[in-house]
Each structure stands twice: as structure tokens, then as C-alpha cells.
Amino acid sequence: MSRILFRNLQPFWYAQYAGTVAGYDEYGNQNATYATYGNPVKAYGNISPARGSVTAQPFGDDDSYDRTILLGERDTPIDEHTVLWIDSEPELDDTGALKVNANGDIVTAWDYIVRKVARGLPTYGSTQIAVSKVSVS
């Protein structure tokens, strides 16, 4: 682990992209394609507070992410296709998969998506992740 204080670590959950499945209408015709994700995994990182405004950058304004997560490891499976639970905790069934209701909808959908992953040098061993808040229904 790199130079991250343990007292600054906060729990969050992530699920990796697993592929797509076809969606069908009531007549059996394919009408959509849906992304699928693996089982959520609990992790710990230094999570920044939510940003309230756009900040000035040397190359212009950047408002493409809301928070950042600093991990003390360089080799994390989190990438730009990963979904996250930061402000909520996912409800899981007995197998560790996301719990679904009678309609097949996820009970606690993710509340953040990964925008960018920046891995540090191997000698420093950290990863910084830019994330954006989303509303999934």
C-alpha cells in the first residue's frame, strides 16, 4: 500500500462490466441491448468530497467528473467500464449478486460511473479515479 492514511479510507462498492444481453418485447422481438455487470466488490479508498462547481484547469474548464477516489494500489481491476456505489450500499442476494425486485429491476442501482483512471508509477503504487454521479432507474 502506498502513502494513504488508513483513517482516510472510506468504503465503496464496485462492479466490473461483464458484457451485454439482449432485451425482448412482449412479442419476442429483440428491441434493446443491456450492459451486464459482475457481483459488487467492497473496496476502500480516499474519496474526495463532491465538487460543487467547475474548476479552472490549465487547458480550460473541466466538468466531466464529480469526485475522485485515491487508491493505495496501482493494480486495481477498476476501469472506465466499472460502476460504483459510493453514497449507497448495494443490496445483495445470498449468492452475492445484486438483489432484483419482482419486475427484474435492480433494487439498489449504482450511483456513480468511472470517467477516467490514472495509474501512478510502479514505485509509488497508487491509482486515482475520476467518477461522475448518475441516476439509474
Backbone as CSV, one residue per row, in Angstrom:
resi,resn,N_x,N_y,N_z,CA_x,CA_y,CA_z,C_x,C_y,C_z
1,MET,0.853,-1.171,0.000,0.000,0.000,0.000,0.897,1.231,0.000
2,SER,0.489,2.231,-0.708,1.291,3.448,-0.813,1.020,4.387,0.352
3,ARG,1.218,5.641,0.141,1.168,6.641,1.216,-0.240,7.177,1.468
4,ILE,-1.150,6.328,1.816,-2.518,6.732,2.140,-2.758,6.407,3.608
5,LEU,-3.275,7.364,4.346,-3.586,7.120,5.751,-4.809,6.223,5.871
6,PHE,-4.722,5.209,6.704,-5.836,4.282,6.874,-7.080,4.982,7.410
7,ARG,-6.902,6.005,8.224,-8.068,6.695,8.789,-8.834,7.496,7.731
8,ASN,-8.225,7.752,6.578,-8.900,8.479,5.498,-9.642,7.563,4.530
9,LEU,-9.497,6.269,4.687,-10.137,5.329,3.777,-11.631,5.216,4.086
10,GLN,-12.423,5.223,3.021,-13.875,5.074,3.136,-14.310,3.892,2.276
11,PRO,-15.327,3.157,2.717,-15.778,2.020,1.913,-16.594,2.474,0.702
12,PHE,-16.471,1.728,-0.372,-17.323,1.876,-1.553,-17.397,0.510,-2.220
13,TRP,-18.321,0.353,-3.133,-18.511,-0.912,-3.839,-18.323,-0.659,-5.326
14,TYR,-17.819,-1.665,-6.050,-17.698,-1.551,-7.498,-18.089,-2.870,-8.157
15,ALA,-18.537,-2.777,-9.403,-18.861,-3.963,-10.194,-18.282,-3.763,-11.585
16,GLN,-17.611,-4.789,-12.080,-16.976,-4.712,-13.381,-17.944,-5.091,-14.496
17,TYR,-17.743,-4.486,-15.651,-18.527,-4.772,-16.851,-18.328,-6.236,-17.236
18,ALA,-19.430,-6.940,-17.514,-19.359,-8.359,-17.844,-19.792,-8.661,-19.275
19,GLY,-20.427,-7.714,-19.957,-20.883,-7.947,-21.320,-22.272,-7.373,-21.532
20,THR,-22.953,-7.871,-22.556,-24.303,-7.391,-22.862,-25.263,-8.565,-23.011
21,VAL,-26.536,-8.272,-22.798,-27.601,-9.233,-23.039,-28.676,-8.546,-23.868
22,ALA,-29.398,-9.326,-24.632,-30.457,-8.785,-25.478,-31.739,-8.615,-24.670
23,GLY,-32.487,-7.551,-24.978,-33.797,-7.329,-24.381,-34.876,-7.589,-25.424
24,TYR,-36.006,-8.155,-24.986,-37.068,-8.522,-25.911,-38.384,-7.897,-25.494
25,ASP,-39.240,-7.616,-26.478,-40.569,-7.095,-26.174,-41.528,-8.251,-25.922
26,GLU,-42.806,-7.932,-25.692,-43.786,-8.959,-25.356,-44.073,-9.928,-26.498
27,TYR,-43.620,-9.611,-27.727,-43.833,-10.476,-28.887,-42.611,-11.331,-29.210
28,GLY,-41.556,-11.195,-28.411,-40.350,-11.977,-28.626,-39.352,-11.337,-29.570
29,ASN,-39.595,-10.082,-29.952,-38.667,-9.380,-30.834,-37.593,-8.673,-30.015
30,GLN,-36.351,-8.775,-30.479,-35.275,-8.075,-29.778,-35.440,-6.580,-30.000
31,ASN,-35.483,-5.813,-28.896,-35.689,-4.378,-29.011,-34.642,-3.549,-28.285
32,ALA,-33.675,-4.196,-27.623,-32.662,-3.445,-26.889,-31.486,-4.357,-26.558
33,THR,-30.410,-3.726,-26.155,-29.238,-4.433,-25.642,-28.863,-3.782,-24.323
34,TYR,-28.653,-4.587,-23.282,-28.375,-4.075,-21.958,-26.994,-4.526,-21.488
35,ALA,-26.285,-3.623,-20.815,-24.990,-3.968,-20.225,-25.219,-4.792,-18.969
36,THR,-24.339,-5.753,-18.723,-24.395,-6.546,-17.503,-23.086,-6.362,-16.734
37,TYR,-23.171,-6.556,-15.427,-22.024,-6.352,-14.551,-21.875,-7.533,-13.611
38,GLY,-20.653,-7.769,-13.157,-20.384,-8.833,-12.202,-20.904,-8.475,-10.824
39,ASN,-20.660,-9.358,-9.879,-21.084,-9.111,-8.499,-20.305,-7.942,-7.906
40,PRO,-20.960,-7.110,-7.106,-20.265,-5.989,-6.458,-19.184,-6.467,-5.490
41,VAL,-18.103,-5.698,-5.441,-16.965,-5.985,-4.579,-16.737,-4.779,-3.686
42,LYS,-16.518,-5.009,-2.393,-16.258,-3.919,-1.461,-14.786,-3.534,-1.527
43,ALA,-14.526,-2.233,-1.543,-13.159,-1.722,-1.573,-13.079,-0.492,-0.675
44,TYR,-11.869,-0.019,-0.453,-11.649,1.162,0.373,-10.738,2.130,-0.362
45,GLY,-11.068,3.420,-0.286,-10.251,4.441,-0.916,-10.462,5.781,-0.247
46,ASN,-9.606,6.722,-0.584,-9.739,8.094,-0.110,-10.650,8.807,-1.104
47,ILE,-11.909,9.039,-0.718,-12.919,9.606,-1.603,-13.037,11.097,-1.327
48,SER,-12.903,11.891,-2.385,-12.986,13.337,-2.226,-14.425,13.760,-1.960
49,PRO,-14.617,14.949,-1.384,-15.978,15.468,-1.271,-16.514,15.794,-2.655
50,ALA,-17.833,15.874,-2.756,-18.442,16.213,-4.039,-18.049,17.625,-4.442
51,ARG,-17.782,17.782,-5.724,-17.428,19.105,-6.227,-18.700,19.903,-6.455
52,GLY,-18.687,21.166,-6.070,-19.872,21.995,-6.213,-19.835,22.911,-7.407
53,SER,-18.667,23.061,-8.024,-18.570,23.959,-9.168,-17.464,23.490,-10.091
54,VAL,-17.441,24.096,-11.254,-16.416,23.791,-12.237,-15.123,24.469,-11.808
55,THR,-14.012,23.764,-11.895,-12.737,24.353,-11.526,-11.933,24.684,-12.769
56,ALA,-11.143,25.722,-12.698,-10.322,26.123,-13.831,-9.114,25.211,-13.944
57,GLN,-8.826,24.774,-15.134,-7.692,23.919,-15.424,-6.752,24.665,-16.362
58,PRO,-5.497,24.295,-16.426,-4.568,24.986,-17.310,-4.990,24.975,-18.780
59,PHE,-5.723,23.946,-19.189,-6.130,23.839,-20.581,-7.622,24.095,-20.776
60,GLY,-8.256,24.796,-19.833,-9.674,25.111,-19.938,-10.460,24.543,-18.775
61,ASP,-11.768,24.754,-18.799,-12.638,24.266,-17.732,-12.938,22.790,-17.930
62,ASP,-12.970,22.069,-16.826,-13.216,20.633,-16.856,-14.325,20.318,-15.872
63,ASP,-15.463,19.871,-16.380,-16.573,19.499,-15.500,-17.046,18.082,-15.777
64,SER,-16.137,17.226,-16.238,-16.531,15.892,-16.650,-16.583,14.875,-15.507
65,TYR,-16.218,15.259,-14.291,-16.322,14.338,-13.169,-16.726,15.098,-11.912
66,ASP,-17.299,14.357,-10.937,-17.823,14.961,-9.718,-16.935,14.733,-8.495
67,ARG,-16.305,13.572,-8.424,-15.470,13.222,-7.272,-14.255,12.440,-7.769
68,THR,-13.291,12.286,-6.875,-12.153,11.424,-7.180,-11.968,10.429,-6.042
69,ILE,-11.395,9.294,-6.390,-11.066,8.260,-5.419,-9.584,7.959,-5.573
70,LEU,-8.865,7.998,-4.480,-7.449,7.658,-4.477,-7.291,6.296,-3.815
71,LEU,-6.727,5.360,-4.568,-6.484,4.008,-4.064,-5.006,3.833,-3.790
72,GLY,-4.672,3.065,-2.796,-3.288,2.831,-2.428,-2.635,1.711,-3.202
73,GLU,-3.232,1.298,-4.288,-2.666,0.224,-5.096,-2.724,0.613,-6.567
74,ARG,-1.740,0.187,-7.299,-1.671,0.522,-8.721,-2.461,-0.479,-9.556
75,ASP,-2.431,-1.732,-9.182,-3.058,-2.796,-9.961,-4.463,-3.083,-9.453
76,THR,-5.391,-2.217,-9.791,-6.791,-2.404,-9.419,-7.575,-2.823,-10.663
77,PRO,-8.596,-3.656,-10.514,-9.395,-4.052,-11.675,-10.373,-2.967,-12.141
78,ILE,-10.477,-1.881,-11.416,-11.405,-0.810,-11.784,-10.927,-0.132,-13.056
79,ASP,-11.840,-0.016,-14.049,-11.516,0.665,-15.299,-12.680,1.564,-15.706
80,GLU,-12.630,2.109,-16.923,-13.633,3.073,-17.382,-15.003,2.459,-17.631
81,HIS,-15.146,1.152,-17.511,-16.435,0.485,-17.706,-17.060,0.025,-16.386
82,THR,-16.426,0.376,-15.271,-16.866,-0.056,-13.946,-17.931,0.882,-13.394
83,VAL,-18.889,0.328,-12.647,-19.907,1.126,-11.964,-19.651,1.059,-10.459
84,LEU,-20.078,2.115,-9.726,-19.741,2.245,-8.312,-20.948,2.590,-7.450
85,TRP,-20.886,2.176,-6.203,-21.816,2.595,-5.158,-20.978,3.342,-4.131
86,ILE,-21.134,4.663,-4.052,-20.369,5.472,-3.102,-21.291,6.029,-2.023
87,ASP,-22.403,6.619,-2.423,-23.349,7.204,-1.467,-24.360,6.188,-0.953
88,SER,-24.350,4.993,-1.494,-25.276,3.945,-1.064,-24.529,2.612,-1.039
89,GLU,-25.170,1.601,-0.486,-24.605,0.260,-0.441,-25.527,-0.662,-1.226
90,PRO,-24.984,-1.487,-2.118,-25.855,-2.356,-2.912,-26.487,-3.456,-2.057
91,GLU,-27.743,-3.753,-2.354,-28.414,-4.871,-1.688,-28.102,-6.131,-2.485
92,LEU,-27.569,-7.142,-1.797,-27.140,-8.368,-2.449,-28.010,-9.541,-2.024
93,ASP,-28.122,-10.537,-2.926,-28.848,-11.750,-2.556,-27.877,-12.745,-1.913
94,ASP,-28.315,-13.969,-1.685,-27.493,-14.976,-1.000,-26.248,-15.381,-1.791
95,THR,-26.276,-15.190,-3.113,-25.136,-15.572,-3.951,-24.126,-14.436,-4.114
96,GLY,-24.438,-13.237,-3.585,-23.561,-12.092,-3.738,-23.877,-11.239,-4.943
97,ALA,-24.906,-11.623,-5.697,-25.339,-10.846,-6.860,-26.277,-9.740,-6.403
98,LEU,-26.483,-8.759,-7.266,-27.405,-7.665,-6.953,-28.822,-8.197,-6.793
99,LYS,-29.497,-7.749,-5.753,-30.879,-8.159,-5.499,-31.787,-7.460,-6.505
100,VAL,-32.753,-8.208,-7.057,-33.715,-7.659,-8.010,-35.122,-7.806,-7.461
101,ASN,-36.035,-6.918,-7.903,-37.427,-6.992,-7.457,-38.221,-7.923,-8.373
102,ALA,-39.525,-7.986,-8.192,-40.389,-8.897,-8.956,-40.370,-8.594,-10.456
103,ASN,-40.104,-7.336,-10.819,-40.048,-6.954,-12.243,-38.687,-7.230,-12.864
104,GLY,-37.721,-7.683,-12.068,-36.379,-7.940,-12.566,-35.472,-6.724,-12.532
105,ASP,-35.923,-5.640,-11.892,-35.120,-4.425,-11.786,-34.226,-4.499,-10.555
106,ILE,-33.022,-3.942,-10.669,-32.080,-3.912,-9.550,-32.655,-3.055,-8.434
107,VAL,-32.596,-3.543,-7.197,-33.156,-2.826,-6.053,-32.344,-1.576,-5.733
108,THR,-31.021,-1.688,-5.654,-30.155,-0.530,-5.394,-29.158,-0.401,-6.543
109,ALA,-29.523,0.397,-7.513,-28.656,0.608,-8.676,-27.445,1.457,-8.282
110,TRP,-26.384,1.368,-9.068,-25.169,2.135,-8.808,-25.457,3.619,-8.872
111,ASP,-24.632,4.403,-8.178,-24.847,5.853,-8.171,-23.688,6.635,-8.782
112,TYR,-22.626,5.956,-9.212,-21.502,6.622,-9.877,-20.957,5.730,-10.988
113,ILE,-20.368,6.355,-11.996,-19.652,5.646,-13.048,-18.231,6.189,-13.109
114,VAL,-17.325,5.381,-13.596,-15.925,5.790,-13.721,-15.745,6.570,-15.017
115,ARG,-15.126,7.746,-14.916,-14.823,8.565,-16.087,-13.401,8.349,-16.588
116,LYS,-12.457,8.260,-15.651,-11.054,8.141,-16.030,-10.280,7.482,-14.906
117,VAL,-9.295,6.661,-15.261,-8.419,6.014,-14.295,-6.992,6.433,-14.609
118,ALA,-6.290,6.959,-13.611,-4.892,7.359,-13.761,-4.053,6.529,-12.796
119,ARG,-3.223,5.669,-13.354,-2.377,4.805,-12.537,-1.022,5.483,-12.331
120,GLY,-0.553,5.440,-11.087,0.733,6.039,-10.749,1.890,5.184,-11.226
121,LEU,3.089,5.675,-11.023,4.289,4.928,-11.360,4.378,3.676,-10.501
122,PRO,4.980,2.614,-11.014,5.075,1.374,-10.227,5.756,1.565,-8.874
123,THR,6.697,2.487,-8.775,7.385,2.684,-7.498,6.504,3.370,-6.468
124,TYR,5.566,4.229,-6.920,4.679,4.915,-5.988,3.474,4.048,-5.654
125,GLY,2.913,3.395,-6.650,1.865,2.421,-6.429,0.521,2.957,-6.011
126,SER,-0.039,3.929,-6.725,-1.377,4.410,-6.406,-2.174,4.579,-7.695
127,THR,-3.480,4.712,-7.526,-4.383,4.926,-8.657,-5.377,5.999,-8.260
128,GLN,-5.623,6.947,-9.161,-6.635,7.965,-8.934,-7.733,7.762,-9.959
129,ILE,-8.985,7.812,-9.483,-10.147,7.526,-10.330,-11.078,8.734,-10.301
130,ALA,-11.435,9.258,-11.473,-12.417,10.319,-11.593,-13.776,9.675,-11.833
131,VAL,-14.798,10.051,-11.025,-16.120,9.443,-11.122,-17.203,10.514,-11.266
132,SER,-18.308,10.127,-11.892,-19.447,11.020,-12.069,-20.698,10.413,-11.470
133,LYS,-21.523,11.231,-10.852,-22.787,10.809,-10.276,-23.778,10.550,-11.404
134,VAL,-24.549,9.480,-11.281,-25.579,9.138,-12.259,-26.849,8.749,-11.532
135,SER,-27.942,8.775,-12.255,-29.220,8.319,-11.727,-29.709,7.189,-12.613
136,VAL,-29.712,5.980,-12.077,-30.098,4.801,-12.845,-31.472,4.356,-12.351
137,SER,-32.390,4.209,-13.293,-33.743,3.761,-12.900,-34.088,2.448,-13.541
